[in-house]
Amino acid sequence: MTPINITNKRQLLFDDRFIASSTGITHVMHTPSPAEVAIASDRSWETGGVHYSSVLQDGDRFRMWYRADTGPDPTSAIDAESWICYAESDDGIVWTKPELGIVTEVENGKNNILFPDKSSGINPCVIIDPSAEAGERYKMITRGSGPTNVLGYTSSDGIDWTPIDTNPLLSEPGPFDSHNTVVYDDEADRYVIFCRGTDTARPGNFKDGIRAIRRAESPDFHTWSEMELVVTADDEDPTDLHLYTNAAARYTRAQNAWLMFPMILYVERKGNADSYPGLSDVQFATSRDGILWERRFREPFLAPDLDRHNWVDRNPIVGPGILHTSPEELSLYYSERLRDPECRFRRSTIRTDGFVSLHAPYKGWAEFTTPPLAFEGNRLDLNVKTSGGGTVLVELQDERGNPLDGYNFDDCDPIFCDEINRTVTWAGNGAVSAPGDRCQIRFKMRDAHLFAFQFVSD
C-alpha cells in the first residue's frame, strides 16, 4: 500500500481517511457555543436588518463585510435598499463600524457603506489572496442585482474596490440568488466559487427541483470552469429539504481539509407569525478536495434555540470565514432573529480543530490503526481531550503492523489531559524516529476524544 504523505501538516479526523481498522471507535460532531452579539442592526441604514456576513483575519485585525437593508419593515427585504457594509475588530469579539465617508447621501457620509447602491451587488464574500500583487490582494464576489450572475472585485485595502473587467464572473445558467462563496485553494493554487444551483433530479418547488450547491474553479479569478453540482439532498433527507447557503471554507490549519456549513431550508414547515414559509437549521459537511463532499452528520450543527424569534425561515445562517480568536478557540458568526427589528450577527465558538473527534467510550478500550503514513518531523502532537479517568496510548508500527522498538503501548506514557498540542512520549522521550520516515499509528483509547494529530519538527 502506498503511504499517505502527510509531511508535517496537521490532520483532521472527520472521515475514514486515517482509519485502516478500528474497534469501538465512533465519529462525533461537536457543535459551537453561542457567545455575544457581534453586530446589531443599530444604524439608520440597517432598519431592514443585517445579513450574510463574511469574515477574515488580516494581521492583527479581524474584518467583516456584510449586507444591510434599509426599509420600513424588517419582515420583508423585497422593497428594501441594500448596502454592502464593513466592520472591524481587534479581537473578533468587540466590533466597530468605521465612518468611511464613501456614500455621502446617507448620514452625511458618517456610515460604513462601501458601495453606493445595489448595482454593485449584494451578499459579499471576501478573501485575502496570498498569491496576488498588492493591488489585488483582496478579492470579493457579490450576487448581482438580479439572481442571474456573480460579480467580482479586487482591492488593495478591502475598502476601495475595483470591478473585474470580465464581469460577470459567472452567469447563465443561474440561479445565484443566495450567499455565494469564494475560496482560495492554497494547496491547488486556484480559486473556487460555491454557488446556488438547482437539482432537477429531485422533485421540489424551486425551478422544477430543489436548491443545491454548485462549484466552479479558476486559475486566475477571471476565467471560470463550467459549474458542477457538488452537494444536494439524498434519500436520507426529508423530501422538503433544500440546501440554501454553503459557507464553504478551506481549513488552512490542516492538510486536505474543507468544511461547509450549509443552511438547510425545510420548505413545507412554518415558524412564528412573522415568518415566511419554511424553517431552517445549519448542517455540517466535509471534503478532502473541495469537490467530493460528505454529509456524514445530518443532525444540526447549529439550530434555532429557546428564543421564539429565531424560529423563522432562513435563520440561522453561518457566514463564510473561521477566525482563530485564541490558541484554543475558533469563532464563527451567524445571523439570528431574521425578520425582527433586532436582527443581528452572533459570534459562536468551538474548540480549535474541534469540529469532529474520534471518540472512545467509558466502558472498555477502543482502538484504531492508521494506514501507512509518510511523514516529516521528529515528534507527534495530538489535539486530545480525556476525562479525569480517560486515557490515550499510542504505538508506532512499521508498515507491516509490527511495533517499532521503544514505541509500543507498554513504553507509551499514558495521556490524560485536555490540550490542543500534546506531545506523545515513550518512557519520557518525545523524539520520533521510524525507518524511512514511514510508519502507521495505532491508538488505544478510553473515555477520550481525538481531534487531530501532527508530526512536528522541532
C-alpha positions, 0 to 999 in steps of 0.5 A: 500500500502506498503511504499517505504523505502527510509531511508535517501538516496537521490532520483532521479526523472527520472521515475514514481517511486515517482509519485502516481498522478500528474497534469501538471507535465512533465519529462525533460532531461537536457543535459551537457555543453561542457567545455575544452579539457581534453586530446589531442592526443599530444604524439608520441604514440597517432598519431592514436588518443585517445579513450574510456576513463574511469574515477574515483575519488580516494581521492583527485585525479581524474584518467583516463585510456584510449586507444591510437593508434599509426599509420600513419593515424588517419582515420583508427585504423585497422593497428594501435598499441594500448596502454592502457594509464593513466592520472591524475588530481587534479581537473578533469579539468587540466590533466597530463600524468605521465612518468611511465617508464613501456614500455621502447621501446617507448620514452625511457620509458618517456610515460604513457603506462601501458601495453606493447602491445595489448595482454593485451587488449584494451578499459579499464574500471576501478573501485575502489572496496570498498569491496576488500583487498588492493591488489585488490582494483582496478579492470579493464576489457579490450576487448581482442585482438580479439572481442571474450572475456573480460579480467580482472585485479586487482591492488593495485595502478591502475598502476601495474596490475595483470591478473585474473587467470580465464581469460577470464572473459567472452567469447563465445558467443561474440561479445565484440568488443566495450567499455565494462563496469564494475560496482560495485553494492554497494547496491547488493554487486556484480559486473556487466559487460555491454557488446556488444551483438547482437539482432537477433530479429531485422533485421540489418547488424551486425551478422544477427541483430543489436548491443545491450547491454548485462549484466552479474553479479558476486559475486566475479569478477571471476565467471560470470552469463550467459549474458542477453540482457538488452537494444536494439532498439524498434519500436520507433527507426529508423530501422538503429539504433544500440546501440554501447557503454553503459557507464553504471554507478551506481549513488552512490549519490542516492538510486536505481539509474543507468544511461547509456549513450549509443552511438547510431550508425545510420548505413545507414547515412554518415558524412564528407569525412573522415568518415566511414559509419554511424553517431552517437549521445549519448542517455540517459537511466535509471534503478532502478536495473541495469537490467530493463532499460528505454529509456524514452528520445530518443532525444540526450543527447549529439550530434555532434555540429557546428564543421564539424569534429565531424560529423563522425561515432562513435563520440561522445562517453561518457566514463564510470565514473561521477566525482563530480568536485564541490558541484554543478557540475558533469563532464563527458568526451567524445571523439570528432573529431574521425578520425582527427589528433586532436582527443581528450577527452572533459570534459562536465558538468551538474548540480549535480543530474541534469540529469532529473527534474520534471518540472512545467510550467509558466502558472498555478500550477502543482502538484504531490503526492508521494506514501507512503514513509518510511523514516529516518531523521528529515528534507527534502532537495530538489535539486530545481531550480525556476525562479525569479517568480517560486515557490515550496510548499510542504505538508506532508500527512499521508498515507491516503492523509490527511495533517499532522498538521503544514505541509500543503501548507498554513504553507509551506514557499514558495521556490524560489531559485536555490540550490542543498540542500534546506531545506523545512520549515513550518512557519520557522521550518525545523524539520520533524516529521510524525507518524511512520516515514511514510508519502507521499509528495505532491508538488505544483509547478510553473515555477520550476524544481525538481531534487531530494529530501532527508530526512536528519538527522541532 
